[in-house]
Amino acid sequence: DVAFAGAYLRGVPLKDPLTTFDAALKNATTMPTQSGVGRKGLTTSIFQKFTDTSTAESVSWQLEGGINDAGLAQMATALLADPRTPASRRAELRDDAAYLADRAGQYVNLFDPAVDFFQGRNADGTFADAPADYDPESWGGVY
């Protein structure tokens, strides 16, 4: 998603920027029905405002999703200024930009000040590891 948004924002001519945005928005907001499409953890993260540890690689999915959402929010904002964008889509794009910008900022919900880094959160909101158990050199799991 962010690759298409970044290309558009840098002036790379896309055949149909609005359709490209719509496809990326669908990817960002539709619950995946099979592996390899969409975003993992959406069934709960849209309500909790973080991807919890019931989703494998939850921190990676949350952070990557935030980057994609930020790019799409910027693309929606740029589409508002694009004279090719139909007036009938402008209010929807404004709403999409605000929604995606809010979601992009939700990465902070995985930052644990006790360990000064991002870590997994359980569904109840508690961090997965106690500060004494957190190992910043550990790889895998939620990353």
C-alpha positions as CSV (number, residue, x, y, z in Angstrom):
1,D,0.0,0.0,0.0
2,V,2.7,2.5,1.0
3,A,4.6,1.8,-2.2
4,F,1.7,2.9,-4.4
5,A,1.0,5.9,-2.1
6,G,4.7,6.9,-2.1
7,A,4.9,6.6,-5.9
8,Y,1.8,8.8,-6.3
9,L,3.1,11.4,-3.8
10,R,6.4,11.6,-5.7
11,G,4.6,12.3,-9.0
12,V,4.9,8.8,-10.6
13,P,2.0,8.7,-13.0
14,L,-0.4,6.0,-12.0
15,K,-3.0,4.9,-14.6
16,D,-5.9,5.5,-12.2
17,P,-4.8,6.9,-8.8
18,L,-8.2,6.8,-7.2
19,T,-8.8,3.2,-8.1
20,T,-5.3,2.4,-6.8
21,F,-6.2,4.1,-3.5
22,D,-9.5,2.3,-3.3
23,A,-7.7,-1.1,-3.7
24,A,-5.2,-0.2,-1.0
25,L,-7.9,1.0,1.3
26,K,-9.7,-2.3,0.8
27,N,-6.5,-4.2,1.7
28,A,-6.1,-2.0,4.8
29,T,-9.7,-2.4,6.1
30,T,-11.1,-5.7,5.0
31,M,-10.8,-8.7,7.2
32,P,-8.7,-11.3,5.3
33,T,-10.4,-14.5,4.3
34,Q,-7.2,-16.3,3.4
35,S,-3.5,-16.2,4.1
36,G,-1.4,-13.8,2.1
37,V,-3.9,-11.0,1.7
38,G,-5.0,-8.1,3.8
39,R,-3.7,-7.4,7.3
40,K,-3.5,-9.9,10.1
41,G,-5.2,-9.0,13.4
42,L,-7.8,-6.6,12.0
43,T,-10.7,-8.5,13.6
44,T,-9.6,-7.1,17.0
45,S,-7.1,-4.3,16.3
46,I,-9.7,-1.9,14.9
47,F,-11.4,-2.0,18.3
48,Q,-8.5,-2.4,20.7
49,K,-6.3,0.1,18.8
50,F,-3.4,-2.3,18.8
51,T,-2.7,-5.7,17.4
52,D,-2.6,-8.1,20.3
53,T,-0.4,-11.2,20.8
54,S,-3.1,-13.6,19.6
55,T,-1.9,-12.5,16.2
56,A,1.5,-14.0,15.3
57,E,4.1,-11.3,14.8
58,S,1.7,-8.8,16.3
59,V,4.3,-6.0,16.7
60,S,5.5,-6.3,13.2
61,W,2.0,-6.3,11.8
62,Q,1.0,-3.2,13.9
63,L,4.1,-1.2,12.9
64,E,3.9,-2.2,9.2
65,G,0.2,-1.4,9.2
66,G,0.9,2.0,10.7
67,I,3.4,2.8,8.0
68,N,1.0,1.8,5.3
69,D,-1.8,3.7,6.9
70,A,0.3,6.9,7.1
71,G,1.1,6.6,3.4
72,L,-2.5,6.1,2.5
73,A,-3.6,9.0,4.6
74,Q,-1.2,11.2,2.7
75,M,-2.3,9.8,-0.6
76,A,-6.0,10.5,0.3
77,T,-5.0,14.1,1.2
78,A,-3.2,14.5,-2.1
79,L,-6.1,13.1,-4.0
80,L,-8.2,15.9,-2.5
81,A,-6.0,18.4,-4.3
82,D,-5.9,16.4,-7.6
83,P,-8.2,18.1,-10.1
84,R,-9.0,14.6,-11.6
85,T,-10.7,13.6,-8.4
86,P,-14.4,13.8,-8.7
87,A,-16.1,16.2,-6.3
88,S,-18.4,13.4,-5.3
89,R,-15.5,11.6,-3.7
90,R,-13.9,14.5,-1.7
91,A,-15.9,14.1,1.5
92,E,-15.2,10.4,1.6
93,L,-11.4,11.0,1.0
94,R,-11.3,13.5,3.8
95,D,-12.9,11.0,6.1
96,D,-10.5,8.2,4.9
97,A,-7.5,10.5,5.4
98,A,-8.5,11.3,9.0
99,Y,-9.3,7.6,9.8
100,L,-6.1,6.3,8.3
101,A,-4.0,9.0,10.1
102,D,-5.6,8.0,13.4
103,R,-4.8,4.4,12.8
104,A,-1.2,5.2,11.7
105,G,-0.7,6.8,15.1
106,Q,-1.8,3.8,17.0
107,Y,1.7,2.3,16.9
108,V,2.3,4.2,20.2
109,N,0.0,1.7,21.9
110,L,2.7,-0.9,21.6
111,F,5.5,1.3,23.1
112,D,6.3,0.1,26.6
113,P,8.0,2.9,28.6
114,A,9.1,0.4,31.2
115,V,11.5,-1.2,28.6
116,D,11.8,1.8,26.3
117,F,10.8,-0.1,23.2
118,F,7.9,-1.7,21.4
119,Q,6.6,-5.0,22.8
120,G,3.6,-7.2,22.4
121,R,0.4,-6.6,24.3
122,N,-2.1,-9.2,25.4
123,A,-5.8,-8.8,24.5
124,D,-6.4,-7.4,28.0
125,G,-3.9,-4.6,27.3
126,T,-1.1,-5.8,29.5
127,F,2.3,-6.0,28.0
128,A,3.3,-9.6,27.2
129,D,6.6,-9.4,29.1
130,A,7.3,-8.0,32.5
131,P,10.2,-5.4,32.3
132,A,12.5,-7.9,34.1
133,D,11.7,-10.6,31.5
134,Y,12.0,-8.3,28.4
135,D,15.0,-9.1,26.2
136,P,15.7,-6.5,23.5
137,E,18.0,-8.9,21.7
138,S,15.4,-11.6,21.3
139,W,14.2,-12.1,17.8
140,G,11.0,-13.8,16.5
141,G,7.7,-14.0,18.4
142,V,5.9,-10.7,18.2
143,Y,8.6,-9.3,15.8
